[in-house]
Amino acid sequence: MIAVTGASGQLGRLVVQALLGTVPANQVVAIVRDVSKADDLRASGVQLRQGDYSQPETLASALQGVKKLLLVSSSEVGQRLEQHKNVIQAAKNAGVELIAYTSILHADTSPLALATEHVATEQLIRDSGLPFVFLRNSWYIENYFSAVGTALETGKVFGAAGEGKFSAASRADYAAAAAAVLTGSDQAGKIYELAGDQAFTLAELAATLADVSGKSVAYVNFSETEYKDMLVSFGLPEGFAYVLAQSDTGAAQGGLYDGDGQLGKLIQRPTTTLRAVLQAHLSSI
Ligand SMILES: NC(=O)c1ccc[n+]([C@@H]2O[C@H](COP(=O)([O-])OP(=O)(O)OC[C@H]3O[C@@H](n4cnc5c(N)ncnc54)[C@H](OP(=O)(O)O)[C@@H]3O)[C@@H](O)[C@H]2O)c1
């Protein structure tokens, strides 16, 4: 049996869907914190189980009989290490034979503050002795959807990444990669640096958005502090604004760039382009 945590989240849902392409539904376990959010998963025929990263007792039953597990990193930044520790311990107790973990691109050398919890989680997994695969995902292209609305209204994309290149890819491509790893053989010990084929700067993001929308959009670069303060003025919590602004300056140092094409190789097709993702998004809003 193959289990996916965070299955009610955006990435987890896509991984479950991708698995259902090749794995019978009764061999897929969708682990969610809140089963009331997962009627669609239940309807798909997968085994729906409740599991909260912060409640170890729920994880023991959620992982019963599971051979391969995808631990989708928690969205609760700052609490993730303790939460992931609970899942890793429960996986060990349950006799899981392979744990895949969604980490961050070049976690061990990343200048991004976000990488700290991922590096520590990778170490916990190594120390557990469980056979592992690290899926070190770069940025999601979808991270820019919130900026699209602002850009179409103001004609501006804001950021602090300078000329930094983002090898971003769509969630669906990262999900396809996770499914390929979970259904593939000889995966133990592999570390994948997963990134989109075509990296872009934020100026190129603005130009692509202008092209796709037919509106004028330009990139405006700020210092990390100026950008963080702007995000706070837009209503983001201070801590989250810091993480976003610091990720941009991390990207300016190359932290979200990778040119090796491992994602495309794993999913056996070119990764979905920025243009295609923006076009699909614009036609859905
Ligand atoms: N690479 C990137 O650009 C990028 C961007 C954003 C996030 N991320 C990371 O990638 C992960 C997946 O991304 P996403 O877009 O799918 O995020 P998402 O839609 O926010 O999904 C996060 C999932 O984690 C679950 N979760 C959070 N706390 C939990 C807990 N205590 N116990 C059990 N489940 C818990 C959520 O459950 P609920 O549905 O119950 O809330 C949700 O299913 C994120 O959690 C984050 O670590 C990466």
The ligand as an SDF file (V2000), in Angstrom:
LIG
                    3D

 48 52  0  0  0  0  0  0  0  0999 V2000
    7.8320   24.5580   -3.2540 N   0  0  0  0  0  0  0  0  0  0  0  0
    7.0040   25.5630   -3.0250 C   0  0  0  0  0  0  0  0  0  0  0  0
    6.9530   26.5650   -3.7580 O   0  0  0  0  0  0  0  0  0  0  0  0
    6.0730   25.4890   -1.8700 C   0  0  0  0  0  0  0  0  0  0  0  0
    5.1150   26.4880   -1.6890 C   0  0  0  0  0  0  0  0  0  0  0  0
    4.2300   26.3700   -0.6250 C   0  0  0  0  0  0  0  0  0  0  0  0
    4.3370   25.2880    0.2350 C   0  0  0  0  0  0  0  0  0  0  0  0
    5.2820   24.3440    0.0330 N   0  0  0  0  0  0  0  0  0  0  0  0
    5.4190   23.1440    0.9150 C   0  0  0  0  0  0  0  0  0  0  0  0
    4.8370   22.0510    0.2140 O   0  0  0  0  0  0  0  0  0  0  0  0
    3.7540   21.5080    0.9930 C   0  0  0  0  0  0  0  0  0  0  0  0
    2.6260   21.1040    0.0770 C   0  0  0  0  0  0  0  0  0  0  0  0
    2.2110   22.2390   -0.6520 O   0  0  0  0  0  0  0  0  0  0  0  0
    0.6780   22.5060   -0.9260 P   0  0  0  0  0  0  0  0  0  0  0  0
    0.6310   23.5610   -1.9350 O   0  0  0  0  0  0  0  0  0  0  0  0
   -0.0290   21.2170   -1.1490 O   0  0  0  0  0  0  0  0  0  0  0  0
    0.2150   23.1120    0.4780 O   0  0  0  0  0  0  0  0  0  0  0  0
   -1.2710   23.0900    1.0880 P   0  0  0  0  0  0  0  0  0  0  0  0
   -2.2750   23.0820   -0.0050 O   0  0  0  0  0  0  0  0  0  0  0  0
   -1.3030   24.1700    2.0970 O   0  0  0  0  0  0  0  0  0  0  0  0
   -1.3350   21.6680    1.8100 O   0  0  0  0  0  0  0  0  0  0  0  0
   -0.6640   21.4260    2.9990 C   0  0  0  0  0  0  0  0  0  0  0  0
   -1.2120   20.1390    3.5570 C   0  0  0  0  0  0  0  0  0  0  0  0
   -0.5550   19.8850    4.8190 O   0  0  0  0  0  0  0  0  0  0  0  0
   -1.5750   19.4810    5.7090 C   0  0  0  0  0  0  0  0  0  0  0  0
   -1.2190   19.7240    7.0880 N   0  0  0  0  0  0  0  0  0  0  0  0
   -0.8230   20.8800    7.6540 C   0  0  0  0  0  0  0  0  0  0  0  0
   -0.6590   20.6910    8.9670 N   0  0  0  0  0  0  0  0  0  0  0  0
   -0.9830   19.4040    9.2210 C   0  0  0  0  0  0  0  0  0  0  0  0
   -1.0250   18.6120   10.3900 C   0  0  0  0  0  0  0  0  0  0  0  0
   -0.7270   19.1330   11.5970 N   0  0  0  0  0  0  0  0  0  0  0  0
   -1.3840   17.3140   10.2830 N   0  0  0  0  0  0  0  0  0  0  0  0
   -1.7040   16.7740    9.0810 C   0  0  0  0  0  0  0  0  0  0  0  0
   -1.6860   17.4770    7.9290 N   0  0  0  0  0  0  0  0  0  0  0  0
   -1.3330   18.7750    8.0240 C   0  0  0  0  0  0  0  0  0  0  0  0
   -2.7600   20.3330    5.3320 C   0  0  0  0  0  0  0  0  0  0  0  0
   -3.9430   19.8080    5.9030 O   0  0  0  0  0  0  0  0  0  0  0  0
   -5.3070   20.6740    5.9430 P   0  0  0  0  0  0  0  0  0  0  0  0
   -5.9130   20.5280    4.5620 O   0  0  0  0  0  0  0  0  0  0  0  0
   -6.0940   20.0230    7.0050 O   0  0  0  0  0  0  0  0  0  0  0  0
   -4.9020   22.0750    6.2690 O   0  0  0  0  0  0  0  0  0  0  0  0
   -2.7090   20.1940    3.8240 C   0  0  0  0  0  0  0  0  0  0  0  0
   -3.2870   18.9880    3.4150 O   0  0  0  0  0  0  0  0  0  0  0  0
    3.3780   22.6260    1.9690 C   0  0  0  0  0  0  0  0  0  0  0  0
    2.7830   22.0700    3.1190 O   0  0  0  0  0  0  0  0  0  0  0  0
    4.7180   23.2710    2.2340 C   0  0  0  0  0  0  0  0  0  0  0  0
    5.4760   22.5300    3.1820 O   0  0  0  0  0  0  0  0  0  0  0  0
    6.1390   24.4110   -1.0030 C   0  0  0  0  0  0  0  0  0  0  0  0
  1  2  1  0
  2  3  2  0
  2  4  1  0
  4  5  1  0
  4 48  2  0
  5  6  2  0
  6  7  1  0
  7  8  2  0
  8  9  1  0
  8 48  1  0
  9 10  1  0
  9 46  1  0
 10 11  1  0
 11 12  1  0
 11 44  1  0
 12 13  1  0
 13 14  1  0
 14 15  2  0
 14 16  1  0
 14 17  1  0
 17 18  1  0
 18 19  2  0
 18 20  1  0
 18 21  1  0
 21 22  1  0
 22 23  1  0
 23 24  1  0
 23 42  1  0
 24 25  1  0
 25 26  1  0
 25 36  1  0
 26 27  1  0
 26 35  1  0
 27 28  2  0
 28 29  1  0
 29 30  1  0
 29 35  2  0
 30 31  1  0
 30 32  2  0
 32 33  1  0
 33 34  2  0
 34 35  1  0
 36 37  1  0
 36 42  1  0
 37 38  1  0
 38 39  2  0
 38 40  1  0
 38 41  1  0
 42 43  1  0
 44 45  1  0
 44 46  1  0
 46 47  1  0
M  CHG  2   8   1  16  -1
M  END
$$$$
